[in-house]
Amino acid sequence: MFWDGFRELGIWSKPAGAAFLCIEPWHGFASPSDFDGDFKDKPGLMHIAPAESRTLKYRVRIGQNA
């Protein structure tokens, strides 16, 4: 797995023995339990000004010789 532009890598599954494991690049995360501010001030957000852009990419290769 390759990713560029993301700050975090989330690895998760449903509780109680789910039949899958999810691996995905993230640029944000859930609000801390003590966070009580405005959404725009939430930790981990990516702020992009009007008329600007960002490129984020990831690649997943599965199989032999990946």
VOVORO-894913 format. One record per residue: x, y, z of N, C-alpha, C in turn; residue in three letters. Coordinates in nm, 2 decimals, padded with zeros to 4 digits, m for minus. Example, Ala and Ser with C-alpha at 12.3 -4.5 7.8 and 13.67 -1.06 7.14 Angstrom:
REM VOVORO-894913
- n.xx,n.yy,n.zz,ca.xx,ca.yy,ca.zz,c.xx,c.yy,c.zz,resn
- 01.32,m00.57,00.78,01.23,m00.45,00.78,01.32,m00.33,00.78,ALA
- 01.28,m00.22,00.71,01.37,m00.11,00.71,01.29,00.00,00.79,SER
//
This chain:
REM VOVORO-894913
- n.xx,n.yy,n.zz,ca.xx,ca.yy,ca.zz,c.xx,c.yy,c.zz,resn
- 00.08,m00.12,00.00,00.00,00.00,00.00,00.09,00.12,00.00,MET
- 00.06,00.22,m00.08,00.13,00.35,m00.09,00.03,00.46,m00.08,PHE
- 00.06,00.56,m00.01,m00.02,00.68,00.00,00.06,00.81,00.01,TRP
- 00.01,00.92,m00.04,00.08,01.04,m00.04,m00.02,01.15,m00.02,ASP
- 00.01,01.24,00.08,m00.07,01.35,00.11,m00.16,01.33,00.23,GLY
- m00.18,01.21,00.28,m00.26,01.18,00.39,m00.17,01.18,00.52,PHE
- m00.23,01.22,00.63,m00.15,01.23,00.75,m00.16,01.10,00.84,ARG
- m00.26,01.02,00.82,m00.29,00.91,00.91,m00.31,00.79,00.82,GLU
- m00.30,00.67,00.88,m00.34,00.54,00.82,m00.43,00.48,00.92,LEU
- m00.56,00.46,00.88,m00.66,00.40,00.96,m00.66,00.25,00.94,GLY
- m00.65,00.17,01.05,m00.67,00.02,01.04,m00.78,m00.01,01.14,ILE
- m00.89,m00.07,01.08,m01.00,m00.09,01.17,m01.08,m00.21,01.12,TRP
- m01.17,m00.26,01.21,m01.26,m00.36,01.18,m01.38,m00.34,01.27,SER
- m01.49,m00.40,01.24,m01.61,m00.40,01.33,m01.57,m00.49,01.45,LYS
- m01.63,m00.45,01.57,m01.60,m00.54,01.69,m01.67,m00.67,01.67,PRO
- m01.63,m00.76,01.76,m01.69,m00.90,01.77,m01.66,m00.98,01.65,ALA
- m01.54,m00.99,01.60,m01.50,m01.08,01.50,m01.55,m01.06,01.36,GLY
- m01.54,m00.94,01.31,m01.58,m00.91,01.17,m01.49,m00.99,01.08,ALA
- m01.55,m01.02,00.96,m01.47,m01.10,00.86,m01.39,m01.01,00.77,ALA
- m01.35,m00.90,00.81,m01.27,m00.81,00.73,m01.18,m00.72,00.82,PHE
- m01.08,m00.67,00.75,m00.99,m00.57,00.81,m00.98,m00.45,00.71,LEU
- m01.01,m00.33,00.75,m01.01,m00.22,00.66,m00.88,m00.14,00.69,CYS
- m00.80,m00.11,00.58,m00.68,m00.04,00.58,m00.70,00.08,00.49,ILE
- m00.70,00.20,00.54,m00.73,00.32,00.45,m00.65,00.44,00.50,GLU
- m00.60,00.52,00.41,m00.54,00.65,00.44,m00.64,00.75,00.48,PRO
- m00.61,00.83,00.58,m00.70,00.93,00.63,m00.63,01.06,00.64,TRP
- m00.71,01.17,00.64,m00.65,01.30,00.67,m00.72,01.36,00.79,HIS
- m00.80,01.29,00.85,m00.87,01.34,00.97,m00.91,01.22,01.05,GLY
- m00.98,01.25,01.16,m01.01,01.14,01.26,m01.13,01.19,01.34,PHE
- m01.18,01.10,01.42,m01.29,01.14,01.51,m01.25,01.25,01.61,ALA
- m01.35,01.34,01.64,m01.32,01.44,01.74,m01.28,01.38,01.87,SER
- m01.18,01.45,01.94,m01.15,01.40,02.08,m01.27,01.41,02.17,PRO
- m01.28,01.32,02.26,m01.40,01.32,02.35,m01.43,01.45,02.42,SER
- m01.32,01.53,02.44,m01.34,01.66,02.52,m01.35,01.78,02.42,ASP
- m01.36,01.75,02.29,m01.37,01.87,02.20,m01.51,01.92,02.19,PHE
- m01.52,02.05,02.21,m01.65,02.11,02.22,m01.65,02.24,02.13,ASP
- m01.57,02.25,02.03,m01.55,02.37,01.95,m01.63,02.37,01.82,GLY
- m01.61,02.47,01.74,m01.67,02.47,01.60,m01.60,02.36,01.51,ASP
- m01.68,02.32,01.42,m01.63,02.22,01.33,m01.50,02.27,01.26,PHE
- m01.49,02.39,01.22,m01.38,02.45,01.15,m01.25,02.44,01.23,LYS
- m01.26,02.43,01.36,m01.15,02.42,01.46,m01.12,02.28,01.50,ASP
- m01.19,02.18,01.44,m01.17,02.04,01.48,m01.03,02.00,01.45,LYS
- m00.96,01.93,01.54,m00.82,01.88,01.51,m00.82,01.78,01.39,PRO
- m00.72,01.79,01.31,m00.70,01.70,01.20,m00.77,01.74,01.07,GLY
- m00.84,01.85,01.07,m00.91,01.89,00.94,m00.80,01.94,00.84,LEU
- m00.83,01.92,00.72,m00.75,01.98,00.61,m00.83,02.11,00.56,MET
- m00.77,02.22,00.58,m00.83,02.35,00.53,m00.77,02.38,00.40,HIS
- m00.86,02.40,00.30,m00.82,02.44,00.16,m00.89,02.57,00.13,ILE
- m00.81,02.67,00.10,m00.87,02.80,00.07,m00.94,02.79,m00.07,ALA
- m01.04,02.88,m00.09,m01.11,02.89,m00.22,m01.01,02.91,m00.33,PRO
- m01.04,02.84,m00.44,m00.96,02.84,m00.56,m00.82,02.76,m00.55,ALA
- m00.79,02.71,m00.43,m00.68,02.62,m00.41,m00.72,02.48,m00.43,GLU
- m00.62,02.39,m00.45,m00.65,02.25,m00.46,m00.54,02.17,m00.39,SER
- m00.57,02.05,m00.36,m00.48,01.95,m00.30,m00.49,01.82,m00.38,ARG
- m00.38,01.75,m00.39,m00.39,01.62,m00.45,m00.35,01.52,m00.35,THR
- m00.43,01.42,m00.33,m00.41,01.31,m00.24,m00.42,01.18,m00.32,LEU
- m00.33,01.09,m00.29,m00.34,00.97,m00.37,m00.30,00.85,m00.29,LYS
- m00.36,00.73,m00.33,m00.31,00.61,m00.27,m00.33,00.50,m00.37,TYR
- m00.25,00.39,m00.35,m00.25,00.28,m00.44,m00.24,00.15,m00.36,ARG
- m00.32,00.06,m00.39,m00.32,m00.08,m00.33,m00.29,m00.18,m00.43,VAL
- m00.20,m00.26,m00.40,m00.16,m00.37,m00.49,m00.18,m00.50,m00.42,ARG
- m00.25,m00.59,m00.48,m00.28,m00.72,m00.41,m00.24,m00.83,m00.51,ILE
- m00.17,m00.93,m00.45,m00.13,m01.04,m00.53,00.02,m01.06,m00.54,GLY
- 00.06,m01.17,m00.61,00.20,m01.20,m00.62,00.27,m01.10,m00.71,GLN
- 00.39,m01.06,m00.67,00.47,m00.96,m00.74,00.41,m00.83,m00.74,ASN
- 00.33,m00.80,m00.64,00.27,m00.67,m00.62,00.37,m00.57,m00.59,ALA
//
